[in-house]
Amino acid sequence: APAQQAEAPAAPPPPAMAAVIAAARPLRAGNLLGPDDLSRLELPPGSIPAGARPDTPAERTELIGAMLRHSMEAGQPLRAGEDVIRPGDRGFLAAVLAPGMRAVSIGVDAVTGTAGLIWPGDRVDLLLSQALDAQSLPATRRVAGETVLADLRVVAIDQRLVQGAVNLDNATGGDRGNRTVTLEVTPAQAERVAVANRLGRLALTVRAALPEPQALPGVPPRPPLTWSGDVSAALQDPGNQTGTILRLFQGPAKAEEIRF
């Protein structure tokens, strides 16, 4: 019988790989990390740099909102201590704020905070809506809305200063309907925020990532107020006009009526 051919040796199994968190694209020093800045990088265990973070949901949550200490290239592993300063670390806000700027926090709910879609590093406008408690005003003028400050940078979200932590709290049954947003402002803007917080309800609107033409941060040009009558046509019904009526009499045969 012909000799059986020797079987070829089996190929060795591929080496085990470990996944770490890396920069998804070139990042500049001072950037606040968002979900799109993080990517997965697989390396042999012996090639993983010291301090690199394993790619797990919990580790990604800890890095969201962290500030880069120096610029990084795409695909470079992120090290929590050496490359970033994380929200909650001592000195985080002092490191994030530009010289001369202040940090001020406001409370928002799921509606006024754009349903949890704001991330550290986003630019937002601060809106104020208030009810004017004056019975002499017509129904069309009893609620007003205005933009208090424009183009502010968000530096932190929530008490833990980590926006992504909402997923962890939901898993444990926590109530995160109310949120805290920390904004970078000038000292004068901080005073405006404090006053606005006492006047009525605050809301945030997210601005486009690309700068708008001739857009300057800070106090916006004074726009016309948006009144309740501008929003609801029902309030324009004459039956809802309960303002003050002034009657002027000029002799027994002539009377003039003025409505406020």
C-alpha positions in Angstrom: 0.0 0.0 0.0 1.4 3.4 -0.8 2.7 5.3 2.3 0.3 7.8 3.6 1.4 11.4 3.3 2.3 13.1 6.6 -0.3 15.6 7.6 0.8 19.3 7.6 1.2 20.7 11.1 -1.7 22.8 12.2 -1.2 26.6 12.0 -0.7 28.2 15.4 -3.7 30.0 16.8 -3.6 33.8 16.4 -2.2 35.6 19.4 -4.8 36.9 21.9 -5.6 40.6 21.6 -6.7 43.1 24.2 -8.9 46.1 23.4 -8.0 49.5 24.8 -9.5 53.0 24.3 -7.7 55.2 21.8 -8.2 58.6 20.2 -10.6 58.3 17.2 -9.1 61.2 15.4 -6.4 63.9 16.0 -7.3 65.7 19.2 -6.0 69.1 20.5 -4.8 69.8 24.0 -7.6 71.3 26.1 -10.4 69.4 24.2 -13.2 67.9 26.3 -13.7 64.3 25.2 -17.0 63.2 23.8 -18.2 59.8 22.7 -17.1 60.4 19.1 -13.6 61.1 20.2 -13.1 57.5 21.6 -12.4 54.4 19.5 -11.4 50.8 20.1 -7.8 49.6 19.5 -6.8 46.0 19.7 -3.2 45.2 20.6 -1.2 42.2 21.8 -1.1 42.2 25.6 2.6 42.7 25.6 2.3 45.8 23.5 -0.2 47.7 25.6 1.3 51.0 27.0 1.4 51.4 30.7 -1.8 53.2 31.9 -3.9 52.4 28.8 -7.5 52.0 29.7 -9.4 48.8 28.7 -12.3 49.4 26.3 -15.3 48.8 28.5 -18.5 50.9 28.9 -17.5 51.9 32.5 -14.1 53.1 31.3 -15.6 55.1 28.5 -18.0 56.7 30.9 -15.1 57.8 33.1 -13.4 59.4 30.1 -16.4 61.3 28.7 -16.0 65.0 29.6 -12.3 64.6 30.5 -9.8 67.3 29.3 -6.8 66.4 27.2 -3.5 67.5 28.8 -1.7 67.5 25.4 -2.5 66.8 21.7 -2.9 63.2 20.6 -2.8 61.4 17.2 -5.6 59.2 15.9 -5.2 55.6 17.2 -3.0 56.7 20.2 -4.1 54.8 23.4 -5.5 57.1 26.1 -4.0 56.9 29.6 -6.3 58.2 32.3 -3.6 59.8 34.5 -1.0 60.9 32.0 -3.1 62.1 29.0 -6.3 63.5 30.6 -7.7 65.1 33.7 -11.1 63.6 34.4 -14.2 65.2 35.7 -14.2 64.8 39.5 -10.4 65.0 39.7 -9.0 67.6 42.0 -8.4 70.8 40.0 -10.5 69.8 37.0 -12.6 72.9 36.7 -9.6 75.2 37.3 -7.7 73.4 34.5 -10.7 73.6 32.1 -11.5 77.2 32.5 -9.8 79.8 30.3 -7.9 82.6 32.1 -10.3 85.2 33.6 -13.4 82.9 33.2 -15.7 81.5 35.9 -17.8 78.3 36.2 -21.5 78.7 37.1 -24.0 75.8 37.4 -27.6 75.8 36.6 -30.3 73.2 37.1 -32.2 71.9 34.1 -34.7 69.1 33.6 -35.0 66.6 30.7 -36.9 69.1 28.6 -34.9 72.3 29.2 -31.6 70.4 29.1 -32.4 69.0 25.6 -33.2 65.6 26.9 -29.6 64.7 27.9 -28.1 65.5 24.5 -25.7 68.1 25.7 -22.0 67.1 26.2 -19.1 68.8 27.8 -17.5 71.0 25.1 -20.8 71.9 23.4 -21.7 75.5 22.8 -25.1 76.6 24.0 -27.4 79.6 24.3 -29.1 80.3 27.7 -32.9 81.0 27.4 -35.1 82.5 30.1 -38.9 82.1 30.2 -40.8 83.9 32.9 -44.4 84.5 33.9 -45.2 88.1 34.7 -47.4 88.3 37.7 -49.5 91.3 36.9 -53.2 91.0 36.5 -53.3 94.3 34.6 -51.4 92.8 31.7 -53.4 91.2 28.8 -53.1 87.4 28.4 -50.9 88.0 25.4 -48.2 89.6 27.6 -48.1 87.5 30.7 -45.4 85.1 29.6 -42.1 86.2 28.0 -39.1 84.4 26.6 -35.6 85.8 25.7 -32.1 84.7 25.0 -30.0 85.8 28.1 -26.5 84.7 27.0 -25.2 83.3 23.7 -22.4 80.9 22.7 -21.4 79.6 26.1 -19.2 76.6 26.6 -20.4 73.6 28.6 -17.6 72.4 30.9 -19.4 69.8 32.9 -22.7 67.9 33.3 -24.3 66.6 36.5 -22.9 66.5 40.1 -20.5 63.8 39.0 -19.5 66.0 36.1 -20.0 63.0 33.8 -22.9 63.2 31.3 -22.7 59.5 30.4 -23.3 58.5 34.0 -27.0 58.7 33.3 -26.9 55.2 31.9 -25.4 53.8 35.1 -28.0 55.5 37.2 -30.9 54.3 35.1 -29.6 50.8 35.5 -29.8 51.1 39.3 -33.2 52.8 39.2 -31.9 56.3 40.0 -33.8 59.4 39.0 -31.8 61.7 36.8 -34.7 63.8 35.6 -33.0 66.9 37.1 -29.5 67.7 35.8 -26.8 70.2 36.6 -25.0 71.9 33.7 -21.8 73.9 34.4 -21.1 76.7 32.0 -17.9 78.8 31.4 -18.8 82.5 31.7 -17.2 85.8 32.5 -17.7 87.4 35.9 -20.4 89.7 34.5 -22.2 86.8 32.8 -22.2 84.9 36.0 -24.2 87.7 37.6 -26.7 87.6 34.7 -27.1 83.9 35.2 -27.7 84.3 38.9 -30.4 86.9 38.3 -32.0 84.9 35.4 -32.1 81.8 37.7 -34.3 83.8 40.1 -36.6 85.2 37.5 -38.0 82.1 35.8 -37.2 78.9 34.0 -33.9 78.4 32.2 -33.4 76.3 29.1 -30.4 75.5 26.9 -30.2 75.3 23.1 -27.2 73.7 21.4 -25.4 75.6 18.7 -23.9 74.2 15.6 -20.3 72.9 15.8 -19.1 75.3 13.1 -18.9 79.0 14.2 -21.7 81.1 12.8 -20.8 84.2 10.7 -20.1 87.2 12.8 -21.2 85.4 16.0 -19.6 86.7 19.1 -19.9 84.9 22.5 -21.6 86.6 25.4 -24.6 88.9 25.6 -26.6 88.7 22.4 -27.9 91.9 20.7 -31.1 92.8 22.3 -33.8 90.9 20.2 -37.5 91.5 20.4 -39.0 89.5 23.3 -41.2 86.5 22.5 -44.5 87.0 24.2 -47.2 84.4 24.9 -49.4 86.1 22.3 -46.7 85.5 19.7 -46.9 81.7 20.3 -50.5 81.0 20.9 -53.2 82.3 18.6 -55.8 81.4 21.2 -54.6 84.2 23.4 -55.4 86.7 20.6 -59.1 85.9 21.1 -60.8 89.2 22.3 -62.5 87.1 25.0 -59.0 86.6 26.6 -58.1 90.2 26.7 -58.6 91.1 30.4 -56.4 94.2 30.5 -57.2 97.5 32.2 -59.9 99.7 30.6 -59.6 103.5 31.0 -62.7 105.6 30.2 -62.2 109.3 29.6 -65.3 111.6 29.7 -65.2 115.0 28.1 -68.6 116.3 28.9 -71.9 114.3 29.0 -72.0 113.6 25.3 -68.4 112.4 24.6 -66.5 109.4 26.1 -63.3 107.7 25.0 -62.3 104.2 26.0 -58.6 103.2 26.2 -57.5 99.5 26.7 -54.0 98.6 28.1 
